[in-house]
Amino acid sequence: MPRRVLIVGYVVLLVAPLALAGMQGLPLRSLWDELATGAGLVALAILLVEFLLSGRFRLISRRIGMDVTMRWHRVLARVALVLALIHPFLYQGARNPPYPWDTTRQLTLNWEPEAILPGAVAWMLLPVLVGLALSRSDLGKKYQNWRLGHGLMALTIAGFAIWHALLAGRYSADPVLTGFWLASGAVAGACMLRVYLLAPLARLRRPWRVTRVGPIAERTWELVLAPDGHDGLKFQAGQFAWLQVGQGPFSVNDNPFSIASAPSEGPEIRFVIKELGDFTRSLGRIPIGAPAYLDGPFGHLTPVERDAPGMALIAGGVGIAPMLSILDELRAQGDPRPVTLIYGNRSAAQIVDSDRLAAMERRGHLRLVHVVSEPAEDWTGEVGVIDRPLLRRLFDDEARRSWLFVLCGPPGMLTSVQQDLTALGVPRPRILCESFVYD
Ligand SMILES: Cc1cc2nc3c(=O)[nH]c(=O)nc-3n(C[C@H](O)[C@H](O)[C@H](O)COP(=O)(O)OP(=O)(O)OC[C@H]3O[C@@H](n4cnc5c(N)ncnc54)[C@H](O)[C@@H]3O)c2cc1C
């Protein structure tokens, strides 16, 4: 499904409650009352559609990218919060039970406690939910526990908000809009079930075993898995999967990692992992033969099948992982297109697969440009960071116009390289980018 269709579908879902309310043909109330209701309807729609954005759907992540999806998830959460917070204050109608003669509730707002209380609970919990998400990194909570708690709290808020809309809402009392809210609430619940029940059940049927684990560069590990009784994972070079090692498939402890091996290399899957926190620092303790589970593939960093006369792969640190998969796949397919790899690191000790990359360069498969910011005295490559003068020097006008630029690395580097590339005339649709951090 094209990206544009997904975006249009998303917008349609957000405005659907407004359209369904408008189609009821009820007499209009004051502008403020209609604005108040509109704010409430859109806030609830955003809240419910947020579950789709964070529900690990391949269809969405393949077209839009998980990092972009999560960025929108956060932006829209703020919009929903503002709309929800102002919603009760915009009303100007009389706050009474409906007058018997006012059958369309044009003049009064349903102010009965059973209608208002669920809304008040949702109204008070929503800022807490957003606040906890914004301060997640300061709270020191384990990411996966926070994610489960965040999802359950969001589901609880959605439940209270739907309850409130059905009892207090003038338009939501209509059977069509009631049906829309109940169906959307069910889909939101199903998204959580998918991540925490259905995906683990699917993983249970396709277990993996650790066949190799060891250090390959400074604070960087290689982890190789082989399928245990099945034919492996079908993926495209550059994609990633959520990985669980040494625990049951129902454990909430999974982490996303790019697949560093190529699809055509066979069923074994290799990951290149940099030490960062709890899981990534425990790789040295994983025994050979340990069970592992994968949820994937996800991601849109998939340039191999795309039409472009050449490719620039730009990696920062462990952002090299998907590039290794892409390079190996291009070589396995005998792809004749010119490829330049710009690989930035702090020091030469952090370079992964340095001999293999050098061998690819010698065979003429690759133009390899190492960039190191803290070089040793004998360093012969580029010094500094991947910046505009370097990019200008490496790519002529024709390459800038027509090549595909594939970026992966720390968020700061991604932002600055994207800005440099667009300033140098690279069209935005020719830049593919995946961030390893969702914050
Ligand atoms: C699409 C994608 C691909 C990635 N590919 C690689 C790779 O090939 N090699 C590599 O070294 N790193 C990769 N990462 C980063 C890697 O996922 C984190 O470094 C790792 O999860 C840290 O886990 P931890 O338990 O060691 O640290 P923690 O301290 O638990 O986590 C540190 C941070 O990692 C992120 N993180 C942890 N768990 C998850 C999760 N389940 N979902 C999303 N984010 C999470 C959070 O931002 C968290 O704050 C990738 C990340 C993403 C999003």
The ligand as an ORCA input file, in Angstrom:
! r2SCAN-3c Opt
* xyz 0 1
  C      14.904      0.350     14.394
  C      16.056      0.173     15.340
  C      17.148     -0.580     14.945
  C      18.233     -0.718     15.814
  N      19.309     -1.442     15.403
  C      20.379     -1.551     16.216
  C      21.531     -2.313     15.821
  O      21.587     -2.897     14.736
  N      22.570     -2.375     16.689
  C      22.544     -1.745     17.914
  O      23.512     -1.847     18.656
  N      21.465     -1.038     18.313
  C      20.392     -0.937     17.511
  N      19.292     -0.242     17.928
  C      19.300      0.356     19.287
  C      18.951     -0.740     20.304
  O      17.622     -1.152     20.148
  C      19.133     -0.218     21.730
  O      20.462      0.181     21.869
  C      18.848     -1.321     22.702
  O      17.501     -1.673     22.656
  C      19.232     -0.871     24.104
  O      18.738     -1.819     25.019
  P      19.384     -1.996     26.459
  O      18.518     -2.886     27.264
  O      20.818     -2.392     26.363
  O      19.380     -0.545     27.021
  P      18.203      0.205     27.763
  O      18.864      1.086     28.763
  O      17.131     -0.691     28.253
  O      17.613      1.028     26.575
  C      18.277      2.185     26.124
  C      17.373      2.823     25.088
  O      17.189      1.925     23.986
  C      15.889      2.066     23.466
  N      15.153      0.785     23.567
  C      15.341     -0.208     24.459
  N      14.466     -1.193     24.255
  C      13.697     -0.803     23.220
  C      12.570     -1.368     22.562
  N      12.065     -2.546     22.924
  N      12.009     -0.664     21.549
  C      12.504      0.538     21.176
  N      13.551      1.118     21.769
  C      14.133      0.463     22.776
  C      15.197      3.119     24.286
  O      15.356      4.377     23.673
  C      15.954      3.089     25.575
  O      15.865      4.287     26.282
  C      18.205     -0.100     17.092
  C      17.093      0.630     17.483
  C      16.029      0.764     16.627
  C      14.837      1.557     17.072
*
